[in-house]
């Protein structure tokens, strides 16, 4: 009964007019940036951080969470209509979604992705609500070695799951932790690597780094490649899927929700990988796998359900352990800290209104998205027709504004540009930004936990405590599979199979 | 040999060496009493090892496995340099010119400089955006943006 009592409290908070308004704003902005290619939830949440300074913490977290799951809805629109994924999490939706649009079935594809997102999103909130308090209670027993091990696992997963070479992923993670050591040492207070700059003494901010790596570098890459957007011009027609569509997709939605939620919890997996896996699973289980890629509705329902379900899953570790499961959660962690709230095992007990209010707002937000998205698709299509040449200066402008208003410091804009250029080159050379940013955010926590653990007086402490030993064992196993040639070969083969399955 | 990986390998190797040397400027401490330079030193050594691995792999890779062809346009890099230059210019002029003028010019220069765009559209979008920023960030959210020359 405790849960119902708490949920009631949550809905009381979420239904206050102010929080409703911010929830609405969050999901609206989320859908908009989900539609627009080239600006994603990471950059947007960073951009909105300074705006939330004056707001109360509950309203800000409700809004920022709304941006995150709203973006998952918006991303599908561009995938289906233009064959350009608005978000990385909607790449798979292009395969069957765009084919459906070409066959004149854009309406049901858009409709099914909205309904699938709603169902996946709602089921994952249910999971979050049940699992997070349990995990938080368990985590109260954790000491620095366990937290260190968890963070190592998170970083391992990010590098393990990123595309391409695992060595490059590891290099990015090490570089990220290195950049996080700039500024004051968390234990002794010594200033490191600051080159005498006052700005750097406080360390490199997450916001300029995130917006540079994900916003500016994306813009630089896009203008070099000159992306062309051709919006599908045929009529969208009725958005409601037929009964046949529902029968075809019902299991895809159930499985997509489960896969999305469970993978979302895993540190490092984000919202992209669940979409690939759920698509591959549907294709494997289907009686007509050869039709995947030609415009089958299950191919839209599965990934769209999975990416929304993953948003709920990824909130589990942030809210119960204080460890972000992916880059967006890392920026959200920044938002918590700015408002003086430390996410972790004590969060639910200390700030019940925040935890349950956010959960309740997510139920409401998912409902809003469903209502909002179906009639507004026409407007999103119009926005898509804005040429990139007009769009990209605006994205740069908003990055400038977001970074400057954080601390009113122009040197942070300089940091933004440096990270933008760094990110651009990293993309050129086949490195990914996600492990870097995750490491940058986790760096100070990781270092503190690491050094506190060593203060126990035993360098092997990490392997002497059962929980940390198990978690580190999993990380080591993952590394071993990636680094040793025989196993690495099998991993490559598996990856190839998975990709072939998805395509 | 895979050339791009070779270049990035060299870059990260230098980075690792520099980091390891630099971290010795701070107190390293011991394994049970780690100081401020302890983690950076470990990271530096890790980076050296990883970059050597990358270099070895790059050397061993056959030409057949080279990077996927870039989809960038011929001369596209000029646009990238131009954009970075304009961003830097805007940063340094930001406090002197003020947010309104800087943003207005930033938008015009970026829109006109990276491809054919009608003057009318450029001016319309730039002035409208500057006005919206004034409305939302200055009037509504009361963000202290630098006023500069214009004084608003």
Contacts between the chains, C-beta under 8 A, distances in Angstrom:
chain1	res1	chain2	res2	distance
A	50	B	143	7.3
A	51	B	141	6.1
A	54	B	141	7.2
A	54	B	142	7.9
A	165	B	54	7.7
A	165	B	57	7.5
A	167	B	50	5.8
A	167	B	53	5.3
A	167	B	54	5.2
A	167	B	57	6.8
A	168	B	8	7.9
A	168	B	54	7.0
A	170	B	50	5.5
A	171	B	12	5.5
A	171	B	47	6.9
A	171	B	50	5.0
A	171	B	51	6.9
A	171	B	54	6.9
A	174	B	43	5.4
A	174	B	46	5.2
A	174	B	47	5.1
A	174	B	50	6.5
A	175	B	12	7.6
A	175	B	15	7.3
A	175	B	47	7.3
A	177	B	39	7.5
A	177	B	43	5.8
A	178	B	19	6.1
A	178	B	40	6.7
A	178	B	43	5.0
A	178	B	44	7.9
A	178	B	47	7.4
A	181	B	39	6.3
A	181	B	40	5.4
A	181	B	43	7.5
A	185	B	26	7.9
A	185	B	36	4.2
A	187	B	36	7.7
A	188	B	27	7.5
A	188	B	35	6.7
A	188	B	36	5.2
A	190	B	26	6.0
A	190	B	27	7.2
A	190	B	35	8.0
A	190	B	36	4.0
A	192	B	26	6.0
A	192	B	36	5.9
A	192	B	37	7.7
A	192	B	40	6.8
A	193	B	22	6.8
A	193	B	40	7.7
A	216	B	87	7.7
A	219	B	83	7.4
A	220	B	80	5.0
A	220	B	83	6.4
A	220	B	84	7.3
A	223	B	76	7.2
A	223	B	79	5.0
A	223	B	80	6.6
A	223	B	83	6.3
A	223	B	114	5.8
A	224	B	72	4.5
A	224	B	73	6.6
A	224	B	76	3.6
A	224	B	77	6.3
A	224	B	79	6.3
A	224	B	80	5.3
A	225	B	71	5.2
A	225	B	72	5.3
A	225	B	73	6.5
A	225	B	76	6.6
A	226	B	73	5.2
A	226	B	76	6.8
A	226	B	115	8.0
A	389	B	111	6.2
A	389	B	114	6.1
A	389	B	115	5.2
A	389	B	117	5.9
A	390	B	111	6.3
A	390	B	117	7.5
A	390	B	121	7.1
A	390	B	125	5.7
A	392	B	110	7.1
A	392	B	114	7.8
A	393	B	106	6.8
A	393	B	107	4.8
A	393	B	110	3.8
A	393	B	111	5.4
A	394	B	107	7.3
A	394	B	125	7.8
A	394	B	129	6.3
A	396	B	83	7.6
A	396	B	87	6.5
A	396	B	106	7.2
A	396	B	110	6.7
A	397	B	103	5.7
A	397	B	106	6.4
A	397	B	107	6.4
A	397	B	129	6.7
A	397	B	133	7.7
A	400	B	87	7.9
A	400	B	90	7.1
A	400	B	91	7.9
A	400	B	94	8.0
A	400	B	103	7.6
A	400	B	106	7.6
A	401	B	133	6.7
A	401	B	137	6.5
A	401	B	145	8.0
A	404	B	94	7.5
A	404	B	145	7.1
A	405	B	137	7.0
A	405	B	143	4.7
A	405	B	145	7.3
A	408	B	144	6.0
A	410	B	91	5.8
A	410	B	92	7.9
A	410	B	94	5.5
A	410	B	95	6.2
A	413	B	91	4.7
A	413	B	94	7.1
A	414	B	88	7.9
A	414	B	91	5.8
A	417	B	84	6.7
A	417	B	87	5.2
A	417	B	88	6.2
A	417	B	91	6.7
A	420	B	84	7.6
A	420	B	87	7.7
A	421	B	84	6.1
A	424	B	80	6.9
A	428	B	4	7.5
A	428	B	70	7.6
A	429	B	4	5.2
A	429	B	5	7.4
A	429	B	7	7.3
A	429	B	8	4.5
A	430	B	4	7.0
A	430	B	5	7.6
A	430	B	67	6.4
A	431	B	8	7.2
A	447	B	39	5.2
A	450	B	34	7.8
A	450	B	39	6.8
A	451	B	34	4.9
A	451	B	38	7.2
A	451	B	39	7.4
A	454	B	31	6.4
A	454	B	32	5.8
A	454	B	33	7.7
A	454	B	34	5.4
A	455	B	32	7.1
A	455	B	33	7.4
A	457	B	32	5.2
A	458	B	32	7.4
A	459	B	31	4.8
A	459	B	32	6.6
